[in-house]
Amino acid sequence: MTSKTNKKPQNIYHDRALETMPRKQLEKLQDQLLRKLQTVSLQSNPFYRAKFKAAGIRKPIPWSRLSDLPFTTKSELMADQLAHPPFGSDLAFPVADYTRMHQTSGTTGAPVRWLDTAESWSNFVEQWCFVYRGAGITRGDRVFAAFSFGPFSGFWTGFEASYRIGSLAITGGGQTSEQRIATMQATQPTVLICTPTYALRLAEVAGTMGVDPAKLGLRASIHAGEPGAGIPSTRRKIEQTWGVRAYDHCGMTEMGAVGFECQHQLGPHVNEAHFILEVIDPKTGKKVDEGERGEVVLTNLRRAGSPLIRYRTGDLAEATYTRCSCRRTFALLRGGLLGRADDMITIRGINVFPAAIENILRQFPEIVEFQGEVTREREMAELILHLETDRLKDAQLPAFAEKVISALHVSLNLRPAVKFAASGTLPRAEMKSRRFRVTPAKS
């Protein structure tokens, strides 16, 4: 069995000069890259040429006037691909110049197809190198990708980046959960990459096989696709179950590998050598103060073939710009992504995000899986929590339900209805999980 240690990594930077660059120099670098990106877009990108023309922009503007550029939304991209099938018009070069096609997961609408040139794909992979180094992953590690490798971009770049930094890349593509556990037993990886939901599901499967996940030799895990690894109780459950340090990562098919955690695990650092970060009030579009919660807006500076300029991600975060204890000057999304602007649900006048509910439910080891359902009767929203439990007898369920309801009431002022589901009946997801659904109002 591979020796598992949590020793302090010796190499925690992929590019120390960039990651610790004084912010004034970093802003100057972003200004240079932004001007270059606008020049290409104005010359040969039909999508942005039209947007810039409508905004009265005829030449590149500096970083200091970034807010003069129009926002870009996912709905625009979806409409553009419908109007200009199959790839849309957000392309700076002829389609023959592109070498990769992936698509978004489709959890917030129809999937959007995204093209990359060899250069932009290489930059996407490079961004994942920062992710690995932040987590202390290096040559000699063995990275197991528990991912299906379908058209969703997911962990494709993470897989390629693992051997770019000298690690052994092990694919779990095309395997069942049982086969993945067997492969991990045979190959002894030290790092697991998957969604946080699937990390818990894979551990559940290991248990049914009589395998203790904490004894498989892993020392670290990296999670993306949903905010679970940034939710304290979910992260803690992953770490305790697998015997690892679990790192959060945020990225998007259409944007790139945006953020990575350092050894202090306070939330993802935004890779500001590759992206410009803004945090805005989702209602007014105006910049919020440092540390204030707002919607994340991003510009990908090194993806000129398929750029996104001032892209409204819908993700909510609180950004700080003080140099981290790791010495990085990159902005920190403290606590990770805190939910989505369009995910907030209102239950009897209480505004709450699903991540806040998950953070409480994951504190109960008896809960194996859960699903939330928002129903409406007479214009009043009600929340029903469907819980799948372990080690509880039928006679214990009413008292346990009251315990869960009490915890939610104390923390969030919610009193949902609780229903119990039979073992194995609630859906499990390998990729992004949508645990909360809204049912139509009853007539």
C-alpha positions as CSV (number, residue, x, y, z in Angstrom):
1,M,0.0,0.0,0.0
2,T,1.2,3.5,-0.9
3,S,2.3,5.5,2.1
4,K,-0.2,8.2,2.9
5,T,1.1,11.3,4.5
6,N,-0.1,14.8,5.1
7,K,3.3,16.3,5.2
8,K,3.7,20.0,4.2
9,P,4.3,20.1,0.4
10,Q,7.6,21.5,-0.7
11,N,6.3,23.1,-3.9
12,I,3.0,24.9,-3.6
13,Y,3.3,27.2,-6.6
14,H,3.0,26.6,-10.3
15,D,4.4,30.0,-11.2
16,R,5.5,31.8,-8.0
17,A,6.3,35.1,-9.8
18,L,2.7,35.3,-11.1
19,E,1.0,34.0,-8.0
20,T,2.8,36.4,-5.6
21,M,3.0,39.4,-8.0
22,P,2.1,42.8,-6.4
23,R,-1.4,43.8,-7.3
24,K,-0.4,46.9,-9.2
25,Q,1.8,44.7,-11.5
26,L,-1.0,42.2,-11.7
27,E,-3.4,44.9,-12.9
28,K,-0.9,46.0,-15.5
29,L,-0.6,42.5,-16.8
30,Q,-4.4,42.2,-17.0
31,D,-4.6,45.5,-18.8
32,Q,-2.1,44.2,-21.5
33,L,-4.0,41.0,-21.9
34,L,-7.4,42.7,-21.9
35,R,-6.4,45.1,-24.7
36,K,-5.0,42.2,-26.8
37,L,-8.2,40.3,-26.3
38,Q,-10.4,43.2,-27.3
39,T,-8.2,43.8,-30.4
40,V,-8.8,40.3,-31.7
41,S,-12.5,40.4,-30.8
42,L,-13.0,43.7,-32.6
43,Q,-11.2,42.4,-35.7
44,S,-12.6,39.0,-36.2
45,N,-15.2,37.9,-33.6
46,P,-18.8,38.5,-34.9
47,F,-20.4,38.1,-31.5
48,Y,-18.3,40.6,-29.7
49,R,-18.0,43.0,-32.6
50,A,-21.8,43.4,-32.6
51,K,-21.9,43.7,-28.8
52,F,-19.1,46.3,-28.8
53,K,-20.7,48.3,-31.7
54,A,-24.0,48.4,-29.8
55,A,-22.2,49.7,-26.7
56,G,-20.4,52.4,-28.8
57,I,-17.0,50.8,-28.4
58,R,-14.8,51.1,-31.5
59,K,-11.3,50.4,-30.0
60,P,-9.8,48.6,-27.0
61,I,-10.4,50.3,-23.7
62,P,-8.1,50.0,-20.7
63,W,-8.6,47.8,-17.6
64,S,-9.5,51.0,-15.6
65,R,-12.6,51.4,-17.8
66,L,-13.6,47.7,-17.7
67,S,-17.1,48.6,-16.5
68,D,-17.7,50.4,-19.9
69,L,-17.8,47.0,-21.6
70,P,-21.1,45.2,-21.7
71,F,-21.9,42.1,-19.7
72,T,-22.2,38.8,-21.4
73,T,-24.9,36.3,-20.2
74,K,-25.4,32.6,-20.7
75,S,-28.8,33.2,-22.2
76,E,-27.1,35.3,-24.9
77,L,-24.7,32.4,-25.7
78,M,-27.7,30.0,-25.9
79,A,-29.6,32.3,-28.2
80,D,-26.5,32.9,-30.4
81,Q,-26.0,29.2,-30.9
82,L,-29.6,28.7,-31.9
83,A,-29.2,31.6,-34.4
84,H,-25.9,30.4,-35.7
85,P,-25.8,26.6,-35.3
86,P,-24.0,24.5,-34.3
87,F,-21.2,26.6,-32.6
88,G,-22.5,30.1,-32.5
89,S,-20.6,33.3,-33.6
90,D,-18.4,33.8,-30.5
91,L,-15.4,32.6,-32.6
92,A,-12.4,34.7,-33.5
93,F,-11.1,32.2,-36.1
94,P,-12.5,29.8,-38.8
95,V,-13.9,26.6,-37.3
96,A,-11.1,24.7,-39.1
97,D,-8.6,26.3,-36.6
98,Y,-10.3,24.7,-33.6
99,T,-9.2,21.4,-32.2
100,R,-11.5,20.6,-29.3
101,M,-15.3,20.7,-28.6
102,H,-16.9,20.3,-25.3
103,Q,-20.2,21.4,-23.8
104,T,-21.7,22.7,-20.6
105,S,-23.5,20.3,-18.3
106,G,-26.9,21.7,-19.1
107,T,-28.0,22.0,-15.4
108,T,-29.1,25.6,-15.9
109,G,-30.5,25.2,-19.5
110,A,-29.7,23.6,-22.8
111,P,-26.0,22.6,-23.1
112,V,-23.8,25.2,-24.8
113,R,-21.1,23.9,-27.2
114,W,-17.7,25.3,-26.7
115,L,-14.7,25.2,-29.1
116,D,-11.0,25.6,-28.3
117,T,-8.0,26.1,-30.4
118,A,-4.8,24.1,-29.5
119,E,-3.5,27.2,-27.8
120,S,-6.6,28.0,-25.7
121,W,-6.9,24.3,-24.7
122,S,-3.3,24.3,-23.6
123,N,-4.0,27.4,-21.5
124,F,-7.0,25.7,-20.0
125,V,-4.8,22.7,-19.0
126,E,-2.2,25.2,-17.7
127,Q,-4.8,26.6,-15.3
128,W,-5.3,23.2,-13.8
129,C,-1.6,23.0,-13.0
130,F,-2.2,25.9,-10.6
131,V,-5.0,23.9,-9.1
132,Y,-2.7,20.9,-8.4
133,R,0.2,22.9,-7.1
134,G,-2.1,24.8,-4.7
135,A,-3.1,21.4,-3.3
136,G,0.5,20.3,-3.1
137,I,0.2,17.7,-5.9
138,T,3.4,17.1,-7.7
139,R,5.6,14.6,-9.5
140,G,5.2,11.1,-7.9
141,D,1.6,11.5,-7.1
142,R,-1.0,9.3,-8.7
143,V,-4.2,11.1,-9.8
144,F,-7.4,9.0,-10.2
145,A,-10.1,10.8,-12.3
146,A,-13.5,9.4,-11.3
147,F,-15.2,10.9,-14.3
148,S,-17.0,9.6,-17.4
149,F,-15.1,11.6,-20.0
150,G,-18.2,12.4,-22.1
151,P,-18.8,15.7,-24.0
152,F,-19.1,17.7,-20.7
153,S,-15.7,19.3,-20.2
154,G,-15.6,18.4,-16.5
155,F,-12.2,17.0,-15.6
156,W,-10.8,16.6,-19.1
157,T,-8.3,19.4,-18.5
158,G,-7.6,18.1,-14.9
159,F,-6.7,14.7,-16.3
160,E,-4.3,16.2,-18.9
161,A,-2.7,18.6,-16.4
162,S,-1.9,15.8,-14.0
163,Y,0.7,14.4,-16.4
164,R,1.8,17.9,-17.4
165,I,3.1,18.3,-13.8
166,G,4.6,14.9,-13.8
167,S,1.9,12.9,-11.9
168,L,0.7,9.5,-13.0
169,A,-2.8,10.0,-14.6
170,I,-5.2,7.1,-14.0
171,T,-8.6,7.2,-15.7
172,G,-11.8,6.0,-14.3
173,G,-13.7,6.7,-17.5
174,G,-16.2,4.1,-18.7
175,Q,-16.3,2.3,-15.3
176,T,-19.0,1.6,-12.8
177,S,-18.5,2.9,-9.2
178,E,-17.6,-0.7,-8.2
179,Q,-15.0,-1.0,-10.9
180,R,-13.5,2.4,-9.9
181,I,-13.1,1.2,-6.3
182,A,-11.4,-2.0,-7.6
183,T,-9.1,0.1,-9.8
184,M,-8.2,2.3,-6.9
185,Q,-7.4,-0.8,-4.8
186,A,-5.1,-2.1,-7.6
187,T,-3.4,1.1,-8.6
188,Q,-3.1,2.9,-5.2
189,P,-3.7,6.5,-6.3
190,T,-2.8,9.3,-3.9
191,V,-5.2,11.9,-5.3
192,L,-8.9,11.7,-6.2
193,I,-10.6,14.2,-8.5
194,C,-14.4,14.2,-8.9
195,T,-17.5,16.1,-7.8
196,P,-18.0,16.3,-4.0
197,T,-21.4,14.5,-4.5
198,Y,-19.7,11.7,-6.2
199,A,-16.9,11.4,-3.6
200,L,-19.6,10.6,-1.1
201,R,-21.4,8.3,-3.4
202,L,-18.1,6.4,-4.2
203,A,-17.4,6.0,-0.5
204,E,-20.9,4.6,-0.1
205,V,-20.2,2.0,-2.8
206,A,-16.9,1.2,-1.2
207,G,-18.7,0.4,2.0
208,T,-21.1,-2.0,0.3
209,M,-18.0,-3.8,-1.1
210,G,-16.4,-4.1,2.4
211,V,-13.7,-1.5,1.5
212,D,-12.7,1.3,3.9
213,P,-12.1,4.4,1.7
214,A,-9.7,5.8,4.3
215,K,-7.4,2.8,3.7
216,L,-7.0,3.2,-0.1
217,G,-3.9,5.3,0.3
218,L,-5.3,8.7,-0.8
219,R,-3.9,11.9,0.8
220,A,-5.8,14.6,-1.1
221,S,-8.9,15.1,-3.2
222,I,-9.9,17.9,-5.5
223,H,-13.5,18.7,-6.2
224,A,-15.4,20.8,-8.7
225,G,-18.7,20.9,-10.5
226,E,-20.8,22.1,-7.5
227,P,-20.1,24.0,-4.3
228,G,-20.0,20.9,-1.9
229,A,-16.3,21.0,-1.1
230,G,-16.7,24.6,0.0
231,I,-19.5,23.7,2.4
232,P,-17.8,23.0,5.8
233,S,-19.8,20.0,6.8
234,T,-19.6,18.4,3.3
235,R,-15.8,19.0,3.2
236,R,-15.4,17.5,6.7
237,K,-17.5,14.4,5.7
238,I,-15.3,13.8,2.6
239,E,-12.1,14.3,4.6
240,Q,-13.2,12.0,7.4
241,T,-14.5,9.3,5.1
242,W,-11.5,9.2,2.7
243,G,-8.8,10.2,5.1
244,V,-7.7,13.1,2.9
245,R,-7.4,16.9,2.7
246,A,-10.3,17.9,0.4
247,Y,-9.7,21.0,-1.9
248,D,-12.3,23.1,-3.6
249,H,-11.9,24.2,-7.2
250,C,-14.3,26.3,-9.3
251,G,-14.4,26.4,-13.1
252,M,-16.7,26.4,-16.1
253,T,-16.6,24.8,-19.5
254,E,-17.1,28.2,-21.2
255,M,-14.7,30.1,-18.9
256,G,-11.9,27.8,-17.8
257,A,-10.3,26.6,-14.5
258,V,-10.9,29.7,-12.6
259,G,-10.0,29.1,-9.0
260,F,-8.0,26.9,-6.7
261,E,-7.4,26.4,-3.0
262,C,-4.1,26.8,-1.3
263,Q,-2.9,24.9,1.8
264,H,-4.9,27.2,4.1
265,Q,-8.2,26.1,2.5
266,L,-10.1,29.3,3.1
267,G,-11.7,29.2,-0.4
268,P,-10.5,29.3,-4.0
269,H,-8.0,31.9,-5.1
270,V,-9.0,33.3,-8.5
271,N,-6.2,32.8,-11.0
272,E,-5.9,36.5,-11.9
273,A,-3.1,35.9,-14.3
274,H,-5.7,34.2,-16.5
275,F,-8.9,35.9,-15.5
276,I,-10.3,39.3,-14.4
277,L,-12.6,39.0,-11.4
278,E,-15.4,41.4,-10.6
279,V,-18.1,41.0,-7.9
280,I,-21.3,42.9,-8.5
281,D,-24.7,43.5,-7.0
282,P,-26.8,41.1,-9.2
283,K,-29.7,43.6,-9.2
284,T,-27.9,46.8,-10.0
285,G,-24.8,45.5,-11.9
286,K,-22.6,47.8,-9.8
287,K,-19.4,46.7,-8.1
288,V,-19.8,45.7,-4.4
289,D,-17.3,46.5,-1.7
290,E,-14.5,44.1,-0.8
291,G,-15.8,41.3,1.4
292,E,-19.4,42.0,0.4
293,R,-21.5,39.2,-1.1
294,G,-22.2,39.6,-4.8
295,E,-22.4,37.9,-8.2
296,V,-19.1,36.7,-9.7
297,V,-18.3,38.3,-13.2
298,L,-15.3,36.9,-15.1
299,T,-13.3,37.7,-18.2
300,N,-11.1,34.9,-19.6
301,L,-7.9,36.7,-20.8
302,R,-6.2,33.8,-22.5
303,R,-8.9,32.2,-24.6
304,A,-9.1,34.6,-27.5
305,G,-10.5,32.0,-29.9
306,S,-13.7,31.7,-27.8
307,P,-13.6,34.6,-25.3
308,L,-16.0,35.7,-22.6
309,I,-15.8,39.3,-21.6
310,R,-17.5,40.4,-18.3
311,Y,-19.4,37.1,-18.1
312,R,-22.1,36.9,-15.5
313,T,-21.7,33.5,-13.9
314,G,-24.7,33.6,-11.6
315,D,-22.4,32.4,-8.8
316,L,-22.3,34.3,-5.5
317,A,-19.1,34.9,-3.5
318,E,-17.3,37.3,-1.1
319,A,-13.9,38.4,-2.5
320,T,-11.0,39.6,-0.5
321,Y,-7.8,41.0,-2.0
322,T,-5.4,41.0,1.0
323,R,-2.3,38.9,0.5
324,C,-3.0,35.4,1.8
325,S,-0.8,33.6,4.4
326,C,0.4,31.5,1.4
327,R,1.9,34.7,0.0
328,R,-0.4,34.7,-3.0
329,T,-1.9,38.0,-4.1
330,F,-4.6,36.4,-6.2
331,A,-8.1,37.4,-4.9
332,L,-9.6,34.9,-2.5
333,L,-13.3,33.8,-2.6
334,R,-13.6,33.3,1.1
335,G,-15.7,30.3,1.9
336,G,-15.9,29.3,-1.7
337,L,-19.0,29.8,-4.0
338,L,-21.9,30.5,-1.7
339,G,-24.7,29.6,-4.0
340,R,-26.2,30.9,-7.2
341,A,-28.2,34.1,-7.6
342,D,-31.0,32.0,-9.3
343,D,-30.9,29.3,-6.6
344,M,-32.3,31.2,-3.7
345,I,-35.6,29.9,-2.5
346,T,-38.1,31.8,-0.3
347,I,-39.9,29.7,2.2
348,R,-42.6,31.6,4.2
349,G,-40.7,34.8,3.8
350,I,-37.3,33.3,4.6
351,N,-34.6,33.6,1.9
352,V,-32.3,30.6,1.9
353,F,-29.8,29.0,-0.4
354,P,-29.6,25.2,-0.9
355,A,-25.9,25.2,0.2
356,A,-26.9,26.5,3.7
357,I,-29.4,23.6,4.0
358,E,-26.8,21.1,2.9
359,N,-24.3,22.4,5.4
360,I,-26.7,21.5,8.2
361,L,-27.9,18.2,6.8
362,R,-24.3,16.9,6.3
363,Q,-23.7,17.3,10.0
364,F,-25.9,14.3,10.6
365,P,-24.0,11.1,9.8
366,E,-27.3,9.2,9.7
367,I,-28.2,11.0,6.4
368,V,-26.9,9.1,3.4
369,E,-28.6,11.2,0.7
370,F,-31.2,13.9,0.6
371,Q,-33.4,15.8,-1.9
372,G,-35.4,19.0,-1.4
373,E,-38.7,19.8,-2.9
374,V,-40.4,23.2,-2.9
375,T,-44.1,23.1,-3.3
376,R,-46.6,25.9,-3.6
377,E,-50.1,26.0,-2.3
378,R,-52.2,29.2,-2.4
379,E,-49.0,31.2,-3.3
380,M,-47.3,29.9,-0.1
381,A,-44.0,28.0,-0.6
382,E,-43.3,25.0,1.5
383,L,-40.1,22.9,1.7
384,I,-40.2,19.1,1.9
385,L,-36.9,17.3,2.7
386,H,-36.7,13.7,1.5
387,L,-34.0,11.9,3.6
388,E,-32.4,8.6,3.0
389,T,-30.9,7.3,6.3
390,D,-28.6,4.6,7.5
391,R,-28.6,2.7,10.8
392,L,-32.0,4.0,11.9
393,K,-35.0,1.8,12.6
394,D,-38.6,2.8,11.7
395,A,-39.4,3.6,15.3
396,Q,-36.4,6.1,15.5
397,L,-37.4,8.1,12.4
398,P,-40.0,10.5,14.0
399,A,-37.5,11.6,16.7
400,F,-34.8,12.0,14.2
401,A,-37.0,14.1,11.9
402,E,-37.7,16.4,14.8
403,K,-33.9,16.7,15.5
404,V,-33.3,17.7,11.9
405,I,-36.2,20.2,11.8
406,S,-34.9,21.7,15.1
407,A,-31.4,22.2,13.7
408,L,-32.8,23.9,10.6
409,H,-35.1,26.1,12.6
410,V,-32.3,27.2,15.0
411,S,-29.8,28.0,12.2
412,L,-32.1,29.1,9.3
413,N,-35.5,29.7,10.9
414,L,-37.0,27.0,8.7
415,R,-39.4,24.3,9.7
416,P,-39.6,22.0,6.6
417,A,-41.6,18.8,6.4
418,V,-39.5,15.7,6.5
419,K,-40.2,12.5,4.6
420,F,-38.0,9.4,4.6
421,A,-37.0,7.5,1.4
422,A,-36.2,3.8,1.2
423,S,-32.5,2.9,1.0
424,G,-31.0,3.5,-2.4
425,T,-34.0,5.2,-3.9
426,L,-32.9,8.9,-4.0
427,P,-30.9,9.8,-7.2
428,R,-27.1,9.8,-7.1
429,A,-25.0,11.8,-9.5
430,E,-21.5,11.4,-10.9
431,M,-21.5,15.0,-12.1
432,K,-23.4,18.1,-11.0
433,S,-26.2,17.3,-8.6
434,R,-29.5,19.2,-8.5
435,R,-30.8,18.3,-5.1
436,F,-33.6,20.9,-4.9
437,R,-36.5,21.1,-7.3
438,V,-39.6,23.2,-7.5
439,T,-43.0,21.6,-8.2
440,P,-45.8,23.6,-9.9
441,A,-48.5,25.1,-7.7
442,K,-51.6,22.9,-7.1
443,S,-54.7,24.3,-8.7
